[in-house]
């Protein structure tokens, strides 16, 4: 396999020299090039493809936010990483959509290596270049307009608590993914990963959340009406059901609060790949849905035929690219085929796999539909197959019904 190609951009020669020195140990795995301004970086990228670009924010002429926006437009497959000082918070928010990861100066070499390697490790989920390009240029995921409006009004109300804001965000797929993408970046230096939207709001602060919500606002209009809006609504309703069921399962297993939160958020995000298809490939997605219906095939089978990958792989690739915690990425990527996951032990993936099946079965009013979606061998290996009927019974008793 050929080495990965990384382009570093910074107007300070000493910074580039420092990067070259601290990453010397990677020279057998990475082909590294260095540019001292955005114009030179774009010139170099026009001549050769790069897997990753790492750019400073404050540069004369074209700044880092503008550079990464241009790279997103011209080279969407390239992973885009910000390397910035803490004083550049406003610029960080400007590139909330165009950057995949955020690193703070001074950057520990091990952190730099880990972020780059994690971003590149997801290529095996989505080997198709066309799909990687589509996913790579995703700035935000579509959100539910009514929820977005409720959040805007809540942020304008001085009596609204952070917990209230977190709960509203935690009911929306796009806003949850966006908040977790930013708060889990090295830029905020938490030293641990967060999966709880409310906790993310506490760490980001209301001013940052307001800025992010405004950035998302322009994108909300994309699916505010018509067939796209109804498709997003269907995905949202199912995802809320899966999130609630996954949390119920994690709670029934006596999992600690962090695992319950991860199970809920993983359930909420499990179909983000479908949102990517709605936004980028709506015409082909309609063809896929017709193909599935006319051929009496599962959506996943039709997706693989039309797009070359299913929504689970697409969603896992996106969330991995955005740097979300590994348990969330794994639960999204493998929720239909958990046996392909990294472990057979009980994890949030288990809860989401079962939650998805139970929610679909309940929605179809067909217990056989749920059974057909479950991997009994995986559940047996995880040691939870005998708990399935108890979970099914508990879910029926909840009689869950979503509302704004």
N, C-alpha and C positions, 0 to 999 in steps of 0.2 A: 504494500500500500504506500502511495506517495506521501511525502511529508505535507503537513498543513502549512498554509502560507498566511502569515500575520503581518499586518501593516500598522506601525505605530506612528502617530502624528502628534507633534508638540513643537511649539515655536522656541522652546528653551533647549539649546544644544546640550546643556548639562543633564537635563532630564532624559533626553534620548540616549546620551552616553551611559547614564545610570541604568536605564532599561536594558540596554545592550549588555551591560556587565552583569546585572543581576539575573538575566535570563540565559546566560551563556550555556548553562547546563542543558537547555532545551534545544540546542542547535542541531542535534541529531534527529529531532522530531519535528521541529518547526523551521521553516524558511522565513526569516525575519527581515523586513525592510523598514526603513525609517525615513520620514518626511518631516520637514520643519515648517510646513504650512499646508493649508487645505488645498490650494491650487495644485501643488506638487503631488499631493495625495491622489487627487482626482485624475491627474495626468497619468500617474503610475497605474491606477486601477483601470484606465482605459486601454492600457497595453497588456495587462496581465490580470488574471482573476485571483482574488484573495478570499480565504475562508473567514478571516476575522479582521476587523479594523478596530484599533484602540485609539481614541482621540481625546486630547485635552479639550476643555471647554473654552477658556479665555485665550483666544488667539487673534492677532490683528487681521483686518480684512474679513474673511469669512470665519466666523467662530465655529466651535465644535457642534453646536446645535444645528447650525445651517449646513455644515459639512455632512453630518449624519443623515439629515433629511434628504440631501442630494444623493448620498450613497443608497439610501432606501429606494429612491426613485430609479436610479440607474443600475444598481447592483443588489436587488432585493435578497439574493441568496446569502450575501455576506453578513455574518454576525456582527452587530454594532455595539461596541462597548465604550462607555464614557469613563475617562480618568480625570477626576476633578478635585479641587480643593473644596473644603467645607464652605468657603465664602461664596461659592458659585451656585447656591441653592436655587436661585431664580432661574438660572440657565438650565439646571437639572430639570426643573419642571417644564421648561420650554421643550425639552426633548423627551418628555415622558412617553411619547408615542414612538419616536424614531429610534430610541435606544433600547437594546435588549437587556443590557446590564449596566450597572453603575459601580465604579470603583473610586475610592477616595485616595488622595495623596497625603502623605507618602504611602505607597502601596507595598505591602509585604509580598515578596516574590512567590511565596507558597499560595497566597490568596489569588494572585494574578494567574498562576498556573492552574489552580483549581477551577477558577471561573471559566477560563478559556477551554480547558479540557471538558468541563461539564457541558458547555455549550456545544462543543463538537461531538460529544458522545451520543447525542440524540439522532445523528444522521442515519443510524441503522433502523430507526423507527420509520423514517420517511426517505427511502433511497431515491425517490423520483424528483428530479431537479425542478420540474415545473411546479409541483406541489410545494416544494421548499421555497420557491420564489414567491408563490402566493402567500404562504404563511409568513415568510420573512418580512413582508411589507404590511402586516397587520399592525395598525397603530392602537386600536382599541377594539373590544368586542361589542357588538350591539347590546343595548340595554333596554329594559321595558320602560317606555316613556312615562307611564303613570308613576312608576317607582322613582324614576329620575326626578320628576316634578315634585314628588313628595319629599325627596332628599333636599332639593333646592330650597323648598319652603322651610324645612326643618333647620337648615343651615342659617337661614335668615332670622330665625326665631331665637332670641337671646335666652329663652328658658329651656331650650332643647338640650338634653344632656349628651355627653359623648356616647353613653350606652345606647341612647335612642338612635344616634347617627350610625353607630356600628350595626345595630339590628337592621336598619333600613338597607345599608350596604350589603349585609349578609343575606339579603333576600334576592339579590341581583347577581347574575353570572358575570356580566362584563365589569361591573364596578368592583366586585370582590377580587377578580383576577388582577385588575389594574392596581388596586391598593396593595395586594400581596406582592405583586411584581416589584413595586417601589420599596416597600418597607423591608423586604428580604434582601435588598441589594447591599453590597459592602459599603455603599456611600453612607448609610445610616449607622454602620458599625455596631450592630446589636450583639454580634457574637453568637447568635442562635437564630433559628428559623421560627417564623410565626405563621400559624394557619388560621387564626381567629381574626375576623375583620374588625371586631371591636378593639382588640388589643392593637391592631394595626393603626386604628384611628388615634389611640392614646399616644403611640410612638411618633406618628407623623405630625400630629397637632392639627387643630381645626383649620388654621390658615392654609396649610399644605393641602388638606382634604378639599377645601373650597377651590383651590387652584386646579386640582386634578378633576374635580367635578365639572368645572367650567371647560376644561380641555375635552372632556368626554362629551359635553353638551352638543357640540357641532355634529358629532357622530350619531347621536341619538336619533336625529331626524331621518337617518337612512332608512330605518325600519319603523317609522311612525304611522304608516298606513299601507293598505293594500295587502297583497299576498305575502310579502316579506314580513310584515308586522304580524300576521296570523301565524306564520311559521315560527317566528321567534317566540311568540306567546305559547305555542304548543310545546316547544322545547323547554321554555321556562317552567311551565306547569309540571311537566314530567320531571324536570331536574329538582324542583322543590320537593316533590314526592319522594324521589330517590334520596335526597339529602335527609329528609325527616326519617325515612325508614332506616338509612344507614346509621344515623345517630341512635335510633331506638335499639338497633342490634348491638352497637358498641356499648350502650348503657346496660343492656341485658347481660352482656358478657363481663360486666364489672370493670370495664376499661376506665383508666384515669381520664380526667377532664380533657387533657390535651389530645388524647386519641379520639375521644368523642367529637371534639371540635374538628379534627382532621377528617373523620368519617363524614361529618356533615358537609364540610367544604368540598371534599372530594366528590361527594354525591351531587352537590350543586354544580360542580364544574365538569362532571363526567362526560357531558355531551358538547363541550366547547367546540369540538371538531365539526359538529353539525352547523354551528354558527359561522365558522370559517367558510363552509361551503355556501351557506345562505348569502353571505356578504360578497364573496368573490366569484362564485360560480353558480349563480341562481338558475340560469337557464339549464345548465347541465344537471343541477340538482333536481329540477323538475323532471328532466328526462330519466334520471335515476329512480325517482319515486314512481314514475309510470312503469318503468322496467320492472321494479320490484312487485308492483301490484299486478301487472299483466302476467308476469312470469311466476307469480306466487312464490317469490323468493324473499328472504329476509333483506332488509335495507342494507345490511353490511355486505352481503354478497353482491348486490347491485352496485354499491359504492366501489367495491374493488374492481368491478368490471368497467365502470365509467371513469373513475378517477385514478385507479391503480393503487388505492389504499382505502381503508375504512376510516370512519370518523374518529374511532378510538386512537389510531396511530397518529392522525392529524392533530387531534387535541393534545395527546401526550407530547408530540414534537413541539407544539406551540408553548405549552407550559414549561417544558424543559428549556426551551430557548429563552423564555422570560425569567428563568431562574427560580421558579417556585419550588417549595420543599419537595424532596424526593418522594415521600409517601403520597403526596397529591398527584405528582406526575405518573407514578406507577399505577395508582388506582384508576386514573383516566386512561392511560395507554392500554391497560390489560383488563378492563372491567368486563369484557366479553370473553376473554381467554386468560383467566387468572393463572392457569398452569404455566404460562410463559413468563410470569413475574419472577422476581429475584428470589423468592422464598415461598415455601408451602405453609409457613407458620401463619397464624391469624394476624392480619394487619388491616388498616382501613380499606385495602383492596377487597378483602373478604366481605366486609360490610357493604361496600358499593356493589360488588358483583351480585350479592343476594338481594340488596335493596332495589337494584335495577330490575331484576327478574320479578320480584314481588309487586313492585309498582306497575310494571307493564301487565302482569297477569291480572291485577285488580282493575286496571284501566280497561282491559279487554273483557273483564268479567269471566275470565277463563283460567282456572287453575292449571290446566295443561300447558297454557302459554308460558307460565312461569317456569314450570318443570323443564320445558324445552330449552330455556335459556340458561339453566343451571349446569355447572360442571360438577357432577357428583364425585368424580375422582379427586378433583382439587379439594372439595369440601371434606372428603374423607381424609385426605392427607393433612389437612389443616386441623383435623380433629373436631370438626363442628357439624358434621353431617347429621348427627342425631339431634341437634338443636334446631334443625330447619323447621320442623312442624311447630315448635314453640314460637319461633319468630313469625311464621306465617299467621298463626292464631293471634298473636299480639298485634300484628299489623292490621288484621281485620277488625279487631276490637277498637283500634284507634279511630277508624272511619275518617281518615285524614282528608281535609278539604281545604285547598289553598284559597287565600284571599289577599288583597292588598292590605 
